[in-house]
Amino acid sequence: MRRVLIVSPSYVEPTARGKLHALAARGLDLTVAIPQRWRDPVLGRVRESTWERQQALEVFPIPVSRPGDPEHSRFGRRELRALVRDKRPELMQVEAEPETALARQLVRLAARLKIPAVLATAANVDAARSWAAGWRRRRTLGRLTGALAASLGAATLLRRDVPTLLVGVVPQRGTHVPPKPAHEPHEGLTIGFVGRLVPQRGLDTLLQALTQHRHAVWRLTVIGDGPERERLERLASELHLAARIQWAGALPPERMPELWQRLDVLVVPSRPTARWNEPNGTTLLEAMAHEVAVIGSDTGVLPELIGDAGIVTPPGEAEALASALRRALDPGERAALAGAARARALKQFSDDAIAERTLRFWQEMLERPRGSAPGPIH
């Protein structure tokens, strides 16, 4: 296997391409198809992409319908077919949820051309769907040669729908691990929260936990925006915490390294809902790579990423989160947590590590005898 085509709107953002460069460096002729025009759902900015080539990695923009809508957008049929004919991939990986129009379009095309297809999914909640939608999902999954799940929960859903499918558990994106993270000197504990300001992100739990540390020296930076911002700012005032909190709004990905230089600990206090359960932890991994200690709730993929290199607390429990913050306030324990987080990110979740795990899964999948049992999720 040498020629690989990856298709995903995720790589419109250049800072998200670390895994791609790491894959191309492993001797692959890698083409990545992205939308020519795409609206960022968080920042609202529209990015126009152009063709790029760096060594063995080619980024190829294709017109899409409904740019910015990950559920209903489709690639231009003529342009997509022309790209596939020109590149003649030996493997196609689609990084989109199986219910989306994009996944159906790409997987159907791969099946028609007899190209082995892999789908990468992060969905870990059994969403309510109509019989027809469930049938379309199973049909798309049934056409795959293999699937990559971002978490054990996502892998379980895949196996439930298609028991014979070969499934690997690998995050869709890795993280850049800087050679020597920079940290700005400061007084006290600097705490970060990054995420959309909606109930399931649990910022109110963090605010309540911080009330137990009024006499400690700390500051909280909130990166993100959303419909809950006014309520959360009011809650911070009612709890007499407002003077210690900076509401910075949404931050473009290219500016995130500035944040890690100022933080001692990142807190991810998410709590699950019937429709959502923390499907990925890209920001958490980035913090770990920059030697920032992490505290996350026992929700979705978070405990799988943190492992024993951080603190995991029950979701929605302010008392437990306050105890975790007490540990982070101790400089010695905080330094140990930060070092463990960086070591874990380097070993398991760096761009190179994710590329290696992805390539290993592809090779196993292509060497698997047709009709053989799928074996355990790995």
N, C-alpha and C positions, 0 to 999 in steps of 0.2 A: 504494500500500500504506500503510495506516494502522493497522489493528487487528492486533495480533500477540499470540499466546499462546506463552509459554515454559513448559516443564514440566521440573522438576528437583528432586530432594531437596537439591541443593547449597545452595539459597537459603533453607533453614530457618535457617541461620546469618545473622543480619542483616549482619554485617561482610563477607559475600561478595556483597553486592548492588550494589557500585559500578557495574559494567557496566550493570545494569538501570536505575539512575537516569540514567546517561549516555545510554542508548537512548531513554528516555522524554523526555529533554530535547530530543531531535531530532525532535519532532513526532509521535511514535508514541503510540497509545493501547495501552499495554502491560499485559497481564495475565500474572501469573506464578503458576502452580499449584504448590503445595508440599504435602508431607505434613502433615496436621494434627498428627500425633504421630510423632516420629522419635528414635531412639536414636543418639547420636554413637558411631561405632565405636572412636574413640581414647579419648575422655574418659569414655565410658560414661554420660554424663548424658542424660536424656530431655527433649526440648524440645517443649512444647505451643505450637503456633502459632495466632494469631488473625488475623482479616481486618484488612488495613491498606490505606490509600490515601493516597498522597502525589502531588499533582498528577495527572500522566497515568499513574502507576504504581500498579497494584492487585495486592496479594499476597493470593492466595485459597487458604486451606488446605482440603484434601480428605482424608477418611479413607482410610487405606491398610491393606492386609493386610500382616502381617509387617514392622512398622515397624523400620527400622534394617538391613534386609537388602536391599542395592541390587540383588542378582541376582534375587530372587524376589518382591519386593513389587509390588503392583498398586494402582492407585487404585480407589476405589469407583466401579463402573460407572455407577450412576444419577447420582451427584453430578458425575462427569466429563462425562457427556453433557449434563446441565443447564447446566453452565458453558459448554460449547462452543456450545450452542444460544443461550444468553443473549448471549455476547460476539461470536459470528459472526466469528471470526478470518479474516483473509485469508492468514495464514501461521502455521504451527505449528512451533516448534522444540523438539525433545526432546533434553535433555542427559543421555544415558544410553547405555551400551554396547549395540550391536545385539543381543547375546545375551540381554539381560535381559528379564524378563517385562514390565517397564514400557515398554521401547522397542517391543516387539511390540504391546502394547495401544494405545499412542498412535499409532503409525504406521498400524496397521490402521484405527483410527477416522478418522484424517485421510484415508486413501485412500477409505474408504466415503463420507465427506462431501465428497470432491473438494476438500480443502484442501491446498495445497502444503505439503509437510513437509520439514524439515531435521533431520538428526540430528548432534549434536556428540559426537565420540568422542575419547578419548585413548589407547586401546589401540594399542600399537605392536609387540606380540609375536604371532607366528603361533602361537597356542595350539593344542595337540592337542585335537581335538573329534571327536565321533562324526559319521557321515554325516548323521544326522538333525539334529544341532545345526548343522552346516555349512549344510545346506539351509535351516533356519529363519533363519540369519544372512543368507544371500543373498536370501531372500525378503523379509525386512525391508528390506534395503538396496535391493532392486529396486523397492520402493514409494516411495522417496524422490524428491524433486525435486532435492535437493542435500545435501551433507554438509560439515561443518566438522571438520577434523582438527586436533588440538592440536600435531602435529609432522609432519615429512616422513615419518617412519616409519609413523605412523598413516594418512597419506594414501596411501602405497604399498599398504597392506593393503586399503584401500577400493577403490582402482582395480583391484587384482588380482581382487577378488570381483565388482565391477560396473564393467567398463571404460568404460561410457558415462556413469557418474555424474559430475556436476559437483562437484568437490572444491576447497575452499579450506582453506588452512592458517592458522588463527587460534586462539590459546589460548582456552580456554573462559572464563577469568577474567582480568581485568586487575588492576591494583594501584593503590591510592591513592598519589599522589605528593604528600607534604606540601610546602607553600610553602618552608619553611626547616627542614630536619631538625635536631633537637636532639641534641647529643652530650655526655655527661658527661665531664668531665676525669678522666684516670686515668694511671697510670704503666704503661709497657710496652705490649705488644700484647694486646688482648682478642679472643679467637677464639670463634666460636659454631658449634655443630653442632645442627641441628634435624631430628628424624626419629624414627621408630620404631626401637627397638633390636633390629634383626634383621640377619642376616649381610649381606644385599644393600646395606644402607645404608653399610657400609664404615667404621664408626667405628674399628675395629681398625687399619685402614690409617692413619688420622689419628694415632692414638696412637703407632704405630711411627715415623711421620714426625717427631713432636714429640721423640722421643728424640735427634734430631740437633741440637736447639736447647736443650739443657739449660742452657747458660750465658747464654741470652737471657732477658729479662724478659717473661713472657707468662702468661696465664691462659686456661683453656678452660671455657666453660659448655655443658653438654649438656642440651638441651631434648628430652624424649621419654622413653618408657618401653617396655618390651617384654621378651620372654623371654631376651634376651641380656644384660640389665643386670648380673646377677651375674657372668657370665664377663668382661664388659668391665671392671667395677670391679676384678676380680681381676687382669686384665691390666695395668691402670693401676698397680696396686700393685707388680706384678712388674717393671714398667718404671721404677719409682721416680718416677712422675708424679702420684700420687694427691693430693698436697698442693696441686697447682695446678689441680685440676679440681673444678668444682661440678656435681653431678648434681641438676638442678632438677626432673626429672620432666616430665610433659606440662603444657603451658601453654594455657589457653583462648585462642581467637583474639583476643578483645578486649584481652588483656594483652600481645600481641606487640609493640606499639609501645614498651613499656618495655624490651624486650630490645634493640631496635635502637639505643636511646640509649646502651647500654653497650658495643656491639660495634664493633670496627674491621674485622673480616673474618668472613665466613660461609664455611665450608668444607662442600661437598657431595661427599663421596668415594664416591658410589654405585658399585656394580659390577653388571653385568647378570647375569641367570640365564636359564635356558631359558624361564621363565614371566614374567619381569619385566624391564623396561628403562626405568627412570625416565620414566614417562609424562607427568608435568607438573612444573612448577617454580614453583608459587605462592609458596612461602616464599622461594625465590631471588629472584624478582621483587620481593617486598616488601622484602627487604634492599637490593637495588639502588636502589629508589625512596627509601630512607632514607639513601642515600649511604654504604652499607657496601660495602667491597671484597668481591669474590666469587671463590672458587676452586672449580671444579667438575670432575668427571671427565668424560671423553669417553664419556658414557653417555646413551642415549635423547635426550631433548629438551634436555638441559643445554647442549651446545655451540651449539645454535640460539638459545637465549635469551641466553647470555653473549656470543657473537660476539667482537668484539675489545675488549670492555669489561671483561674480567676475565682470569683465567688458567684454562686447560683442561689437565688432566693425564691420562695414561693410567690407567684404572681399576685399582685394586689395587696400584699401584706406589708404595711408600712413599718411595723415593728421589726420584722426580719430584715428589711432593707436598712433600717436605722442601725441595726447590729453590724451589717456588712460595712456601712459607712464608718462605723467606729473603728473597725479593723483598718480601713483605708486611711484614717486620720493618723495612724501610727506610722512614722516615716520608714522604720525598718521593715514592717510588714508590707507597706505599700511598694517599697523597692523590690522586695522578693516577688510580689505579684506581677509587677511590671516586667521583671526579667523573665519570669515563667511565661507570661503572655507572648513576649517577643520570640522566645525559643520555640514555642508551640506554633506560632504563625510561620516562622522560618521553615520548620520541619514539615508541616502538614498543609499549609494554606498559602504559601508563596506562589507567585505566578509559575515558577519553575515546578514546584511540587504539584500544582493542579494540572499543569500541562503533562507531566509525567504520568499522573494517575489517569488522565483522560486517554492518553496514547496507549497505556497498558490495557485499558478496557477495550478500546477499538481493536487492538491486536487479538485479545482473547475472543472477542465477538466474531471476528472474521475467521479465526481458526476453529471455532466451534463447529462440530459436525452438524449438518442440517437435521433437525428433528430430535436432537439430543435434549435431555432434561436441563433446565436452566441452572440448577445448582443454587446455593444460598445467595442471598443478597449480600453484596460486598462493597 
